[in-house]
Amino acid sequence: MNILAYAYEAAVHCTTCTQVRFSDGSTHGSESDVATLRPATDSNGIWYQQADSEGNLVHAMFSYDEWQEYDEAFLAENPTQYLACGDCHEVIDEYTHEA
């Protein structure tokens, strides 16, 4: 499974920005929370069960997850769609609909 991006703070973020934010050893919660809820990291060094500033878990988005809009009327006007990072605004992935 290839991690494409991460979802937190009500947006999608690239792996680099997520690493800067969450793999630096900073914690949310008490030391006992860290010991029980963050026992390991994923392939990008992001702790499992990591929470964002709103208390929601950081979710990995995989290369097979849906993020595109498949409505035919929308695709007619927007055949190429982009998944961009909410922090650095770099394009993470793109999808072009073939009519």
QUICOR-V654569 format. One record per pair of residues at least 4 apart in sequence whose ideal C-beta (glycine too) atoms are under 7 Angstrom apart, sorted by the first residue. I is the first residue (numbers start at 0). J is the second residue. D is the distance in whole Angstrom. If there is no record, write none. Layout:
# QUICOR-V654569
I:J:D, I:J:D
This chain:
# QUICOR-V654569
0:61:5, 1:61:6, 1:62:4, 2:14:6, 2:41:7, 2:42:7, 2:43:6, 2:59:5, 2:61:6, 3:60:5, 3:61:6, 3:62:5, 3:91:6, 3:92:6, 4:11:5, 4:12:6, 4:13:6, 4:14:7, 4:60:5, 4:82:7, 4:91:5, 5:12:5, 5:14:7, 5:17:4, 5:45:7, 5:57:6, 5:58:7, 5:59:6, 5:60:6, 6:11:6, 6:58:5, 6:60:6, 7:12:7, 7:51:4, 7:55:7, 7:57:4, 8:51:5, 8:52:7, 8:53:7, 10:85:3, 11:60:7, 11:82:6, 11:84:7, 11:85:6, 12:16:5, 12:17:5, 12:84:5, 12:85:5, 12:86:6, 13:17:7, 13:84:4, 13:87:7, 13:89:6, 13:91:5, 14:18:6, 14:43:5, 15:19:7, 16:20:6, 16:84:6, 16:86:4, 16:87:6, 17:21:6, 17:45:6, 18:22:5, 18:43:6, 18:44:6, 18:45:7, 21:45:5, 21:46:7, 21:49:5, 21:57:6, 22:44:4, 22:45:6, 26:33:5, 27:50:5, 28:32:3, 28:33:6, 30:34:6, 31:35:6, 32:36:5, 33:37:5, 36:48:4, 37:46:4, 37:47:7, 37:48:5, 37:49:7, 38:47:7, 39:47:5, 40:44:5, 40:45:6, 40:46:5, 40:47:7, 41:45:5, 41:47:7, 41:59:6, 45:49:6, 45:57:7, 48:56:6, 49:56:7, 49:57:5, 50:54:5, 50:55:6, 50:56:6, 51:55:5, 51:57:6, 60:64:5, 66:82:5, 67:80:5, 67:94:5, 68:73:5, 68:80:6, 70:74:7, 71:75:6, 73:77:6, 74:78:6, 74:96:4, 78:95:6, 78:96:5, 79:93:6, 79:95:5, 80:93:7, 80:94:5, 81:90:5, 81:93:5, 82:91:5, 82:92:5, 83:88:6, 83:89:7, 83:90:5, 83:91:6, 84:88:6, 84:89:5, 84:91:6
